[in-house]
Amino acid sequence: MSRVLFRLILAGAVLAPALLSADTVVEEIIARVNNQIVTRTDYEREQQQLKDEAQQQDPTHAAQMVAQGQKDVLRGLIDRELLLEKGKDLNISADTELVKRLDEMRKQMKLDTMEDLEKAATSQGVSFEDFKQNMRTEIITQQVIQREVGQRLNISKDDERSFYDQHKSELARPEEVKLSEILVSTEQAGNDEQKIAAAQAKADDLLKQIKAGANFEDVAKKESQGPSAAQGGDLGFFEHGKLAKQLEDITFGMKKDDVSNVIRTKQGFVILKVTEHQNAGIPAYSEIEPRLQEAVYMQRLQPALRQYLKKLREEAFIDIKSGYVDTGASPNQSKPVVTSAAKESSAKELKKRKKLGVF
C-alpha cells in the first residue's frame, strides 16, 4: 500500500514526525480556540496536503484548485477544533468505529492482523499512531455533523422532485451496460491446441452450470481467472466505444440479467453477464429517487453546516494572530482576554505536542 493511499483513505494522515533537538525554536501559535491551539506547523501541513490532493485529483488544474482552497485553510482547522470540542460535550467516542474502519482497511489490503497493518504503515513512512488519531478526529467530526446538522435537515418528496426538474440536463446519461465476467484464461496455453480445447471445455461447462441455475457471481468468485474474480466478476459500467467491437455488439444487444454464450478473446474464453442496461437520456424520477435524496441532502448540508459553525464560533473564544484570516469568522465572535491561566494551558498543549512528536 502506498503512502499516498494511506493519505487518501484518511484525508488527513500525518507523516511520521521528526525528533526535536533541544534547541528547537518554540512553535508559533497562530490561533487559539478556547483551550486549544492551532500552530503554524498545523497550518503548513494542511496547505501541503491541499497541494498533494489537488495534484492527485486533477494535475492540469491543481494550481487553480490550490489557490481557491488556500484561503480557507485556517477556517478548516478552526472548524475541526470546534467540532472536536462539541464531540466531547456530546460524549461521542470514536473507539468502536475506529476499530471497525481499521479492520475493513486490513481486509481490503488482505492482511492477517492489525499488527500487519501497522507494519504496512510504518514501512511507508507513516506514523500509525498519527494515522489512527487523524482517523479518530474524522469519525468524531462526522458524527457531530450528522447529529447536530444532518438529522435536522427535513427533505420532502417535493424537494426531491424540484431538484429533479431543475437538474434534468445534468442527469442525462449515455447508454451504458454494467458487466460481470467469468474468464477461463489461455495465456499459459500458447499454441497448444489441446490446452486451448480444455479451456474451452471448462468455459462451456461453467456456462452449462449457470444456465442450470448456478449463481453467476459465486461461479465467478470460485472459477474465474480474471482480475475481477474477487468481486464476483464485476467489471463496472461501459458506454459505447469503451469495449472491443466484438463485445460491444454482443452486450449492447442484451437485456439486464442476460448471460452471453462463451466468447473467444485474446485473454481466453469469457462469459459475460449484463447486470444493468441503462438507456441513453434522462432517467425516470423513480429510477434515481435515492440518489436525488442524497443530492438534496448534500446541497443543503453545506450551508446548514456553515451556519452551525458560525454559531459555535459565537459561543467560543477565538483569537487569530495578525496576518492570518479565518474566512468563517462571525462578526459576533468574542475575542478572548488572554489570562495567565490561558497562557499556561497553551504552554502545556505545546509541551504535550512536543512530547508526542507532533512538530
KOLNU-90374 format. One line per 10 residues: number of its first residue (from 0); for each residue x, y, z of C-alpha. Coordinates in nm, 3 decimals, always signed. Layout:
<atoms>
NUM> X/Y/Z | ...
</atoms>
This chain:
<atoms>
0> +0.000/+0.000/+0.000 | +0.146/+0.336/-0.096 | +0.197/+0.635/+0.126 | -0.049/+0.826/-0.093 | -0.322/+0.566/-0.040 | -0.293/+0.598/+0.336 | -0.347/+0.972/+0.295 | -0.646/+0.930/+0.066 | -0.824/+0.678/+0.287 | -0.795/+0.915/+0.580
10> -0.799/+1.253/+0.406 | -0.565/+1.393/+0.665 | -0.296/+1.139/+0.757 | +0.018/+1.292/+0.902 | +0.368/+1.184/+0.808 | +0.589/+1.047/+1.081 | +0.730/+1.345/+1.274 | +1.095/+1.425/+1.305 | +1.250/+1.433/+1.652 | +1.316/+1.776/+1.802
20> +1.656/+1.882/+1.915 | +1.695/+2.060/+2.245 | +1.749/+2.399/+2.077 | +1.441/+2.381/+1.851 | +1.256/+2.714/+1.833 | +0.923/+2.715/+2.018 | +0.632/+2.651/+1.780 | +0.444/+2.957/+1.660 | +0.079/+2.973/+1.768 | -0.141/+3.130/+1.500
30> -0.482/+3.074/+1.660 | -0.639/+2.989/+1.996 | -0.977/+2.815/+2.002 | -1.096/+2.807/+2.363 | -0.826/+2.598/+2.535 | -0.686/+2.453/+2.212 | -0.422/+2.596/+1.982 | -0.352/+2.593/+1.609 | +0.015/+2.615/+1.521 | +0.200/+2.725/+1.215
40> +0.305/+2.362/+1.163 | -0.063/+2.258/+1.160 | -0.132/+2.532/+0.906 | +0.159/+2.448/+0.676 | +0.086/+2.076/+0.692 | -0.273/+2.143/+0.585 | -0.151/+2.360/+0.299 | +0.081/+2.083/+0.179 | -0.196/+1.826/+0.198 | -0.420/+2.053/-0.009
50> -0.148/+2.071/-0.276 | -0.094/+1.693/-0.274 | -0.464/+1.612/-0.307 | -0.516/+1.870/-0.583 | -0.225/+1.721/-0.777 | -0.370/+1.371/-0.740 | -0.725/+1.472/-0.836 | -0.656/+1.699/-1.131 | -0.291/+1.776/-1.218 | -0.396/+2.009/-1.502
60> -0.595/+2.242/-1.273 | -0.408/+2.174/-0.948 | -0.270/+2.529/-0.916 | -0.617/+2.680/-0.956 | -0.766/+2.439/-0.702 | -0.493/+2.519/-0.451 | -0.539/+2.893/-0.496 | -0.910/+2.858/-0.425 | -0.858/+2.636/-0.121 | -0.565/+2.816/+0.044
70> -0.778/+3.099/+0.178 | -0.995/+2.856/+0.377 | -0.714/+2.651/+0.536 | -0.730/+2.825/+0.874 | -1.108/+2.816/+0.866 | -1.094/+2.438/+0.830 | -0.851/+2.398/+1.120 | -1.072/+2.609/+1.347 | -1.382/+2.420/+1.231 | -1.210/+2.096/+1.330
80> -1.127/+2.218/+1.681 | -1.482/+2.344/+1.735 | -1.635/+2.015/+1.621 | -1.396/+1.809/+1.834 | -1.486/+2.013/+2.141 | -1.854/+1.968/+2.065 | -1.789/+1.596/+2.034 | -1.658/+1.596/+2.391 | -1.969/+1.781/+2.509 | -2.186/+1.517/+2.340
90> -1.978/+1.230/+2.484 | -1.907/+1.098/+2.135 | -1.648/+0.820/+2.132 | -1.482/+0.706/+1.812 | -1.331/+0.389/+1.956 | -1.577/+0.132/+1.818 | -1.597/+0.290/+1.474 | -1.219/+0.328/+1.461 | -1.165/-0.043/+1.521 | -1.426/-0.121/+1.255
100> -1.266/+0.103/+0.992 | -0.917/-0.024/+1.061 | -1.038/-0.381/+1.032 | -1.207/-0.302/+0.699 | -0.882/-0.150/+0.579 | -0.692/-0.460/+0.691 | -0.929/-0.682/+0.493 | -0.909/-0.455/+0.190 | -0.531/-0.487/+0.195 | -0.560/-0.865/+0.253
110> -0.357/-0.854/+0.574 | -0.394/-1.112/+0.851 | -0.363/-0.898/+1.164 | -0.374/-0.539/+1.286 | -0.002/-0.567/+1.355 | +0.045/-0.633/+0.984 | -0.148/-0.315/+0.908 | +0.075/-0.119/+1.143 | +0.384/-0.265/+0.978 | +0.247/-0.171/+0.635
120> +0.201/+0.188/+0.751 | +0.545/+0.206/+0.913 | +0.712/+0.062/+0.602 | +0.568/+0.352/+0.401 | +0.696/+0.613/+0.648 | +0.352/+0.677/+0.801 | +0.320/+0.709/+1.178 | +0.046/+0.459/+1.268 | -0.044/+0.646/+1.588 | -0.084/+0.973/+1.397
130> -0.282/+0.788/+1.133 | -0.523/+0.648/+1.393 | -0.553/+0.985/+1.568 | -0.647/+1.157/+1.243 | -0.899/+0.885/+1.164 | -1.045/+0.925/+1.515 | -1.075/+1.300/+1.453 | -1.255/+1.238/+1.124 | -1.501/+0.997/+1.288 | -1.585/+1.237/+1.572
140> -1.635/+1.538/+1.344 | -1.851/+1.335/+1.105 | -2.072/+1.214/+1.391 | -2.111/+1.565/+1.532 | -2.211/+1.697/+1.190 | -2.461/+1.415/+1.139 | -2.616/+1.454/+1.485 | -2.619/+1.832/+1.509 | -2.683/+1.924/+1.144 | -2.770/+1.629/+0.921
150> -3.051/+1.488/+1.136 | -3.220/+1.828/+1.143 | -3.249/+1.856/+0.767 | -3.602/+1.776/+0.655 | -3.616/+1.665/+0.292 | -3.957/+1.607/+0.139 | -4.061/+1.433/-0.182 | -4.144/+1.777/-0.321 | -3.784/+1.883/-0.258 | -3.656/+1.579/-0.448
160> -3.898/+1.637/-0.736 | -3.798/+2.004/-0.756 | -3.428/+1.910/-0.767 | -3.502/+1.657/-1.040 | -3.688/+1.914/-1.253 | -3.416/+2.176/-1.209 | -3.123/+1.947/-1.290 | -3.257/+1.726/-1.568 | -2.991/+1.829/-1.815 | -2.717/+1.732/-1.567
170> -2.881/+1.395/-1.504 | -2.874/+1.294/-1.871 | -2.655/+0.991/-1.939 | -2.533/+0.784/-2.236 | -2.642/+0.426/-2.297 | -2.438/+0.201/-2.070 | -2.411/-0.163/-1.974 | -2.276/-0.292/-1.646 | -2.094/-0.619/-1.695 | -1.964/-0.913/-1.496
180> -1.732/-1.175/-1.641 | -1.605/-1.525/-1.593 | -1.272/-1.575/-1.766 | -1.101/-1.905/-1.841 | -0.754/-1.790/-1.940 | -0.548/-1.930/-2.226 | -0.245/-1.711/-2.165 | -0.039/-2.008/-2.045 | -0.162/-2.234/-2.325 | +0.038/-2.067/-2.602
190> -0.035/-2.254/-2.927 | -0.110/-2.581/-2.752 | -0.439/-2.677/-2.913 | -0.508/-2.942/-2.651 | -0.480/-2.690/-2.366 | -0.695/-2.440/-2.557 | -0.958/-2.705/-2.614 | -0.952/-2.793/-2.243 | -1.003/-2.427/-2.153 | -1.299/-2.402/-2.389
200> -1.448/-2.721/-2.245 | -1.420/-2.575/-1.895 | -1.588/-2.249/-2.005 | -1.867/-2.447/-2.173 | -1.919/-2.645/-1.852 | -1.934/-2.326/-1.640 | -2.194/-2.178/-1.877 | -2.393/-2.500/-1.850 | -2.388/-2.470/-1.468 | -2.512/-2.111/-1.485
210> -2.794/-2.200/-1.723 | -2.890/-2.480/-1.483 | -2.933/-2.224/-1.204 | -2.588/-2.169/-1.052 | -2.528/-1.813/-0.927 | -2.308/-1.622/-1.174 | -2.126/-1.423/-0.906 | -2.049/-1.733/-0.699 | -1.913/-1.916/-1.003 | -1.701/-1.612/-1.092
220> -1.550/-1.594/-0.743 | -1.464/-1.965/-0.749 | -1.368/-2.029/-1.110 | -1.286/-1.706/-1.295 | -0.920/-1.642/-1.371 | -0.974/-1.272/-1.436 | -0.872/-0.985/-1.203 | -1.238/-0.922/-1.115 | -1.293/-1.270/-0.967 | -1.285/-1.148/-0.605
230> -1.566/-0.903/-0.687 | -1.785/-1.174/-0.836 | -1.667/-1.080/-1.184 | -1.791/-0.719/-1.162 | -1.631/-0.503/-1.434 | -1.836/-0.187/-1.387 | -2.014/+0.028/-1.649 | -1.922/+0.070/-2.015 | -2.064/+0.315/-2.267 | -2.034/+0.287/-2.645
240> -1.673/+0.291/-2.764 | -1.523/+0.157/-2.442 | -1.536/-0.211/-2.535 | -1.389/-0.410/-2.822 | -1.641/-0.404/-3.108 | -1.698/-0.778/-3.082 | -1.802/-0.747/-2.717 | -1.993/-0.423/-2.766 | -2.204/-0.573/-3.045 | -2.296/-0.862/-2.817
250> -2.353/-0.689/-2.483 | -2.543/-0.381/-2.602 | -2.793/-0.618/-2.760 | -2.854/-0.792/-2.426 | -3.102/-0.709/-2.151 | -3.045/-0.691/-1.777 | -2.952/-1.034/-1.630 | -2.885/-1.185/-1.974 | -2.579/-1.412/-1.994 | -2.377/-1.447/-2.313
260> -2.251/-1.761/-2.477 | -1.882/-1.844/-2.439 | -1.679/-1.582/-2.630 | -1.324/-1.635/-2.756 | -1.095/-1.339/-2.677 | -0.720/-1.276/-2.670 | -0.717/-1.348/-2.297 | -0.914/-1.671/-2.323 | -1.277/-1.780/-2.312 | -1.513/-1.538/-2.143
270> -1.877/-1.546/-2.031 | -2.041/-1.208/-1.980 | -2.346/-1.111/-1.780 | -2.527/-0.777/-1.819 | -2.615/-0.679/-1.462 | -2.759/-0.342/-1.567 | -2.851/-0.189/-1.903 | -2.920/+0.183/-1.890 | -3.076/+0.354/-2.189 | -2.949/+0.691/-2.306
280> -3.133/+1.001/-2.192 | -3.272/+1.136/-1.866 | -3.352/+0.858/-1.615 | -3.701/+0.838/-1.473 | -3.758/+1.003/-1.135 | -3.847/+0.671/-0.973 | -3.527/+0.512/-1.104 | -3.293/+0.753/-0.926 | -3.502/+0.866/-0.628 | -3.242/+0.751/-0.368
290> -2.974/+0.949/-0.549 | -3.197/+1.255/-0.555 | -3.247/+1.238/-0.180 | -2.870/+1.223/-0.130 | -2.815/+1.512/-0.374 | -3.065/+1.737/-0.196 | -2.916/+1.640/+0.140 | -2.564/+1.737/+0.029 | -2.690/+2.058/-0.130 | -2.846/+2.167/+0.200
300> -2.581/+2.029/+0.432 | -2.304/+2.274/+0.345 | -2.491/+2.600/+0.415 | -2.653/+2.446/+0.725 | -2.311/+2.332/+0.849 | -2.159/+2.676/+0.795 | -2.444/+2.832/+0.991 | -2.390/+2.581/+1.272 | -2.015/+2.650/+1.279 | -2.086/+3.022/+1.287
310> -2.296/+2.962/+1.598 | -2.016/+2.759/+1.758 | -1.773/+3.042/+1.682 | -2.001/+3.292/+1.853 | -2.011/+3.072/+2.163 | -1.631/+3.020/+2.166 | -1.331/+3.235/+2.241 | -1.116/+3.258/+1.928 | -0.801/+3.464/+1.883 | -0.624/+3.485/+1.546
320> -0.268/+3.607/+1.509 | -0.226/+3.916/+1.297 | -0.160/+3.828/+0.933 | -0.388/+3.522/+0.933 | -0.756/+3.522/+0.837 | -1.042/+3.295/+0.942 | -1.284/+3.315/+0.647 | -1.554/+3.154/+0.861 | -1.544/+3.422/+1.130 | -1.865/+3.577/+1.259
330> -1.888/+3.948/+1.343 | -2.045/+3.843/+1.673 | -1.742/+3.646/+1.788 | -1.576/+3.737/+2.117 | -1.202/+3.779/+2.129 | -1.066/+3.628/+2.449 | -0.875/+3.810/+2.714 | -0.559/+3.603/+2.744 | -0.510/+3.530/+3.114 | -0.210/+3.372/+3.278
340> -0.415/+3.051/+3.307 | -0.482/+3.052/+2.932 | -0.115/+3.110/+2.860 | -0.025/+2.822/+3.090 | -0.280/+2.600/+2.912 | -0.127/+2.685/+2.575 | +0.220/+2.614/+2.709 | +0.104/+2.275/+2.837 | -0.051/+2.193/+2.499 | +0.274/+2.280/+2.323
350> +0.469/+2.070/+2.569 | +0.229/+1.779/+2.511 | +0.265/+1.810/+2.133 | +0.641/+1.825/+2.161 | +0.643/+1.512/+2.376 | +0.423/+1.329/+2.124 | +0.640/+1.449/+1.838 | +0.361/+1.637/+1.659 | +0.601/+1.905/+1.533
</atoms>
